[in-house]
Amino acid sequence: MYGRNINFTLLAPSLWAVVEAIASNIEEEKYKRMLFKTGDNSGFIIEIFDNISVAGKKIETMKALQGLSEQAMAKVSVQEGSVIKK
């Protein structure tokens, strides 16, 4: 199992409509995405993948949020990693 966490702070709360269009909740067989709101202009997105290969193919959400960052409309940070097996 592999995961991606995308944290973001929006320049304006009105940009939430854009984020909701980009990152609506999805649950598929090998992929799950959940959008969380932590404030008027901040939140995070959790994406869960079967493996790193699937994660490499599902980058549209990350690219869209990074696009907002490049346009100075949001601050975005991304972390990725694998589940630790015991």
Protein Blocks (a to p, Z undefined) as FASTA:
>chain_A
ZZdddddddfbfklmmmmmmmmgccddfkbccddddfbfkbccdddddfblklmmmmmml
mmmmmmmmmnopaccdddddddddZZ
